[in-house]
Amino acid sequence: MLKQFSLVFFLLCGCYVGGNSLRQLLKHLTNELEVHAPASQVWEAFRNLGILRISAQQNLIQSFQVLKGDGGVGTVVKIIFIPGNSSYTEKFIVVDNLRRVEVAQGLEGDCLAIGCSVEIDTFEMVEKSQNSSVIKVGIAYAVKKGFEAKDPKPNIQLVASLSQVLKNFVENKNHA
């Protein structure tokens, strides 16, 4: 168990700081969405569990439960999806308010339930101009031996939907 945790931690840190050789060990899915608002406003709405609150209010997710923490590093959250009551549990391993980046390690659910050994979700708010930014979402994952033929993948459409809900929330707030 400690050996697996050490490997996951090493992979996560390497991916976050830009280790190209480590990134090649993982498969990647990405999504980008332009928002007509400064990155600071988008980040403010997103951070400290804001995206989960907004998503629950917009019925994108059924609910979420904070199992540990307050939205910072070490926070563990269980998200219950609509429909079917499937769930996903993740732990925040990086929350960088200066760079507007959050990285979470999947603990259970999503592709971990169907053959992935690692799932790492990254949200980043990038300033494009004074009134424009981009929400960049990435999911890095590894498939367990023996599951390659089934080609399990995380649900990138769900995180793209989270980005869209965040975009709508921030843009509507600016026009209100």
C-alpha positions in Angstrom: 0.0 0.0 0.0 2.8 2.5 0.9 4.7 1.5 -2.2 1.6 2.3 -4.4 0.9 5.6 -2.6 4.6 6.6 -3.1 4.3 5.9 -6.8 1.1 7.8 -7.1 2.5 10.7 -5.2 5.6 10.7 -7.3 3.5 10.7 -10.5 1.3 13.4 -9.3 4.1 15.7 -8.3 6.0 15.0 -11.5 2.9 15.8 -13.6 2.2 19.0 -11.6 5.7 20.4 -12.0 6.0 19.4 -15.6 8.0 16.1 -15.7 7.6 15.1 -19.3 8.7 11.5 -18.9 6.2 11.0 -16.1 3.4 12.5 -18.2 4.1 9.9 -20.8 3.2 7.1 -18.4 -0.3 8.4 -18.0 -3.1 8.9 -20.6 -4.6 12.3 -20.8 -8.0 13.8 -21.6 -8.4 17.6 -21.8 -11.1 20.2 -22.2 -10.8 24.0 -22.5 -13.6 26.6 -22.3 -13.3 30.3 -22.8 -15.1 32.5 -20.2 -15.9 36.2 -20.7 -14.6 37.1 -17.2 -11.2 37.6 -15.6 -9.5 34.4 -14.3 -9.6 35.8 -10.8 -13.4 35.9 -10.8 -13.6 32.4 -12.2 -11.2 31.1 -9.6 -13.0 32.8 -6.8 -16.3 31.1 -7.8 -14.5 27.7 -8.3 -12.3 27.5 -5.2 -13.1 26.3 -1.7 -15.7 23.9 -3.0 -17.6 26.6 -4.9 -17.8 24.6 -8.1 -19.5 21.7 -6.2 -22.0 24.1 -4.5 -22.8 25.7 -7.9 -23.1 22.3 -9.6 -25.5 21.0 -6.9 -27.6 24.2 -7.2 -27.8 23.7 -11.0 -28.7 20.0 -10.6 -25.5 18.8 -12.4 -24.7 16.7 -9.4 -27.1 15.3 -6.9 -25.0 16.3 -3.9 -21.6 16.3 -2.3 -20.2 15.4 1.1 -17.0 16.8 2.6 -15.5 13.8 4.3 -12.4 15.8 5.5 -11.1 19.3 5.3 -12.4 22.7 4.2 -11.5 23.0 0.5 -7.8 23.2 0.9 -5.1 20.6 0.4 -6.0 17.3 2.0 -9.8 17.9 1.6 -11.6 14.7 0.7 -15.0 15.0 -1.1 -17.5 12.5 -2.2 -19.6 13.6 -5.2 -23.0 11.9 -5.9 -24.0 12.1 -9.6 -27.3 12.2 -11.3 -28.7 9.8 -12.4 -28.1 6.4 -10.8 -26.5 7.6 -7.6 -23.0 6.7 -8.8 -20.3 8.5 -6.9 -16.7 9.6 -7.0 -14.4 10.4 -4.1 -11.3 12.6 -4.5 -8.6 14.2 -2.4 -7.3 17.7 -3.1 -3.5 17.4 -3.4 -2.7 20.8 -4.8 -4.6 24.1 -4.3 -2.5 26.9 -5.7 -4.3 30.3 -5.3 -1.6 32.2 -7.1 -1.5 30.0 -10.2 -5.3 29.3 -9.9 -4.8 25.5 -10.0 -6.4 22.7 -8.2 -5.3 19.1 -8.5 -7.3 16.2 -7.1 -6.5 12.5 -6.8 -9.3 10.1 -7.4 -9.8 7.7 -4.5 -12.8 5.7 -5.7 -15.5 5.7 -8.4 -15.4 6.9 -12.0 -12.7 5.0 -14.0 -11.2 3.7 -10.8 -14.2 1.5 -10.5 -13.8 0.0 -14.0 -10.1 -0.6 -14.4 -8.0 2.5 -13.9 -5.3 2.5 -11.2 -4.8 6.2 -11.1 -7.0 9.2 -11.8 -5.7 12.8 -11.4 -8.0 15.8 -12.2 -6.6 19.3 -12.8 -8.5 22.5 -13.0 -6.7 25.7 -14.0 -8.1 29.2 -14.7 -5.8 31.0 -17.2 -5.9 34.7 -17.8 -6.4 35.5 -21.5 -7.0 39.2 -21.3 -8.4 41.7 -18.8 -12.0 40.4 -19.3 -11.4 36.9 -20.7 -10.0 33.6 -19.3 -9.9 29.9 -20.1 -10.9 27.1 -17.8 -8.4 24.3 -18.6 -9.4 20.8 -17.3 -7.2 17.8 -17.5 -7.6 14.2 -16.4 -4.6 12.0 -16.3 -5.1 8.3 -15.7 -3.5 4.9 -15.9 -5.1 1.6 -16.8 -4.5 -1.5 -14.6 -2.8 -4.4 -16.2 -5.4 -6.7 -17.7 -7.9 -4.0 -18.4 -6.2 -2.5 -21.4 -8.6 -4.2 -23.9 -11.6 -2.7 -22.1 -10.0 0.8 -22.5 -11.6 2.3 -19.3 -11.6 6.2 -19.4 -12.7 8.9 -16.9 -15.7 10.9 -17.8 -14.4 14.1 -19.5 -17.9 15.1 -20.4 -18.7 15.5 -16.7 -15.8 17.9 -16.0 -16.6 19.7 -19.3 -20.1 20.2 -17.9 -18.7 21.5 -14.6 -16.7 24.0 -16.6 -19.8 25.1 -18.5 -21.8 25.5 -15.3 -19.0 27.6 -13.8 -18.8 29.7 -17.0 -22.6 30.4 -17.0 -22.5 31.2 -13.3 -19.7 33.8 -13.6 -20.9 35.3 -16.8 -24.5 35.6 -15.5 -23.2 37.2 -12.3 -21.3 39.8 -14.3 -24.4 40.7 -16.3 -26.8 40.9 -13.3 
